[in-house]
Amino acid sequence: MTPSAYATAKQVAVSSIPVIDIAPLESGAHADLASVGAQMRAAVEDIGFFYVKNHSVDLMLIEQVNALAHQFFAQPLASKLQVEPTDRHRGYLKIGEAKMYARAKADLKESFIWGMDVADNDADYLAGNPMIGPNRWPAFMPELRPALNAYMDACHVCAQRILRALAVSLKADENTFVRRFAKPISRGALVYYPPQPADAGEQQFGVAPHTDYGVITLLHQDMVGGLQVFNRQREWVTAHPIAGTLVINSGDLLGRWSNDHFRSNSHRVVNSSGRERLSIAMFVDPDFDTPIVPVTAPNEAANYPEVSCGDYIAERFDKSFAYRQKGDLNSPE
């Protein structure tokens, strides 16, 4: 799809994104995985997105993280810049650091990104793993670290249940997508969107149209709204905020892993509300060296060669984030 298609597509204010109750997945029973997985597969084959309710991520924890995020982004810019990324994709990204396709303006957002919390002497970090490294925790907000670590842990539990159900929907072993989660390279992101000026133009977005790079994304959005998904009718469908739910979407790597049975679909954020908007995104991926080998049906040819999860994600980062293109980093990550 070309950028002009994004600009001219008709926006519709009706959501066709299903809400799926995933409480049955807590049982781990194959019948429950198959039943819920079938609903998820229908959604990801069609639009690539669905909401989940009864997702097991504690709502009080979500409220705590949301409040801490507002507190962080309200700090002076000079304070936030103390935790800019160095040689890993961790820390604060100011407005102008992310751009999702070439013709768009830089995204109108600020982000704080964290990953699995490892120490300076972590063996994989010292060995040069480009997706593992210490987080850039702000000294002025020590309470952020335990809350965000707890949130990542909770999202990993939820995501692995979803991935088991999706594997069963492909008639594959339920552990196909979750076999290697000892040291996942997942990233969390607190994302702040200032109100978007009315005269910003059609190439200005909170987040420009893009697909997510990895396996699966879990998104909590506040009640302001602004997330839009491109459907098969070439219309922008509004993913309205629904209290108590998370928005789930499959990424490019899961599309590849499923041999294109699961759709990684374009989406964007346009914050035309006149208010601040905040979201909490969790981009869930397995261990760095996980081989991504397409899951094929009988007599179905693989559409892609095998690739390492970490190598694929790192390459995509290099093309999207300005701090990685300044030529002053010691590592490709």
Secondary structure, DSSP 8 states (H G I E B T S, - for coil): --HHHHHHSEEE------EEE-GGGGG--HHHHHHHHHHHHHHHHHTSEEEEES--S-HHHHHHHHHHHHHHHTS-HHHHGGG--SSSS-EEE-TTSB-SSTTS---S-EEEEEES---TT-HHHHTT-TT-------TT-TTHHHHHHHHHHHHHHHHHHHHHHHHHHTTS-TTTTTS--SSB--EEEEEEE----TTS-TT--SEEEE--SSSEEEEEE-TT--EEEE-TTSEEEE----TT-EEEEE-HHHHHHTTTSS----EEE---SSS-EEEEEEEE--BTT-EE-----TT---SS--EEHHHHHHHHHHHHBGGGGSS--SS--
